[in-house]
Amino acid sequence: ISSFPHMQFIGGSISKGSELQIEVAEFLWQDVELDGSLIILADNIMGSTKRNTDGEQVLHYGARYGRCKLQNVKIVNEGISWDSPSNVYWQHHVERSESLKIILHGNAEFEAKDVVLKGNHMFEVPDGHRMCIIQDEAGCFTVKLDPISKEMMDSGTWYWEYTLDGAHVKLNMVDLCGDGTNCRFLIH
């Protein structure tokens, strides 16, 4: 288990030549297999901005930011075109044949569970919404987009609680189950 601030990685694999970009405030990777490119981008990485009485934008750290949760997901795509002469890696300008790109606006949330995502896909989640991807009976996937309730607009439908155990940080996932009930999962 590896963890970074606001991120948890449990199991899974990344194939040689794959690309993983994560620019999101809170993230769970649990038993994910990546073979290709996965790009997760959020507008509000550190929090949301609001105008103060003087009309200036002020960052409200830790409030209304994007979240992404991937559990038992297999991602397969062609990824980066490694032979492209136009690739400038140090500038992060690369050509891709295919990728899975997730764009989170405002405090949007993305969740994929028990699904295989093959080929080129882009999921864009509007501010104040939660998108869930699940496998259907035919082996394809289904996209469900729901608004986040007003009661969970600031906290999100799930978040990490941190506790210190000596020199170790333990993460406790608080999952509000999307309906306001509190479902706790201990992941450390």
N, C-alpha and C positions, 0 to 999 in steps of 0.2 A: 504494500500500500504506500503510495506517495501522495503527499498533500502539499498544496501551496495555499496562500491566503485566498479564501473563498472558493477553492477548487479541491476536488477529491477525485483521485484516480484509483480504481479498484479493478484489477484484472484486465484482461483484454490484450490486444497486440496491435502493433503498427508495422506493416510490411516494409521491406527495404524499398526506398524510392518514393515513399508516401510523403504527403505534406499535411501538417496539422497546424492551423492557425486558430488561436483562441483569444478573442478580445471581448470578454464578457465578465461581469462582476462575479456571478455565482455559477458554478459548473459542477456537474456530477458525470463522471465517466465510469460506468460499471459494466465490465465484460463486453467491451466494444472491440470489434475487429475492423481495422482501417487498412484498406488496400486501394490507395489513390489519394485524392485531395479532399480534405474537410476544412472548411473555412467558416468560422462563427464570428460574426461582427455585431456589436451593439452600439447604439448611439450613446446611451448612458452607461458608461463603464464604471464610473465612480459614484454616480448619483445623479439626481436631477437638478436642473437649474430653475430658479424662480427670480422674478424681478423684485427688488426691494423697493422701499418707498421713494428712493432717488432714481428709480428706473434702471438700476444696474443689475446685471445678471449675477446671482449668487449661487454657488454650488452647495446643495444640501447633500453632503456626503452620506452614502449608505441608504438613500431613500429613492425609491422608484427607479431601479436599474434593471437591466436585462438579465434573464436567467436561462440556463440550458441544462437539461437533464437527459442523458442518453444511457439506457439500460438494456443490455442484451441486444445490441444493434450491430449489424454487419454492413459495412459501407464498401462498395466495390465500384470503382470508376477508373478511367484512363489516367486521370491526374495530370501532373505537369508534363509538358512536351520537352523532355530533357535535351533533345537534339536541336531545338529551335535556336537559330543564331541571334534572335532578338532578345533572348533572356539576359537580363542584367540582375543577377542574384543579389548583389549588395544593395541595390535600390529596391529590391523586392518587386521588380517588374518581370513577371514570368508568363509565358504562354501556357495555357492549359487545354488539353483535349477535352477533358470532362472534370467536373468537381461537384461536390455537395456543398452548397453555400446556404448558410442560415443568417438572415439579417433581422435583428431585433431592434424595433423602434421604441423609444421611451422605456417603459417598464414591462415590455413584452416578455413572454415566456415561451420556450419551445421544449417539447418533450417527445422523445421517441422511445418506444419500448417493444421488445420482442418483434423486431422487424428487420428485413433485408432491404437496403436501398442501393439499387444498381443503376449506373449511368449518371447522366448529367441532370441535376436537380437544383432548384433554388426555392427556398421557402422564405417568404418575407412576412413577418408578423407585425401587425400594426400596434401602436401604443395602446396599452390597456387591455390587451388580448392574450390568450393562451392558445397555442397551437399544439395539438397532440397527433402523432403519427402512429398508427397501429397496423399490423398485418391483417388482411382480410382472409376469408376462407379460400379464395382463388389464388392466393400467393402474392397478390398485389398489396398496395398499402392504401389506407384510408386517412384522409386529413380531416381533422375536426378543429374548428376555430370557435372559441367561446370568449365572451368578454369576462374580464376579471371583476369580481364583485367589488363594490365601493369599500367594503370593510377590509379587503385585502389589497387595495390599491397601493398602499405604502409598503407593506411587508411582503407582498407577493403570496402565491399559494404555497410556497415552501421557502425555507431559508436555513442557514447553518447557525447553530449556537456553539460557542467556543467555551471550553473549560480548560483550566490548567491542572495538570497532574504532574507536579514536580517541574521538570524541564520539558515536559511533553504537552502538546496541545491536542485535545480531543475534540472531535467534531461530532455534534449531534444534529441530525437532520430533523427539522420540525416541518412536517408536511401537513398542511391544512386541508388536504384532500379535495380542494376545490369547492367544498361546500361549507367551509367555516369550522368543521370539526377538526380536532387536533389529533393527528396520527403521528406518533413519534417513532423514528428509526434511529438506532444507534449505529453509527458508522465511525470506526476509528482504526 
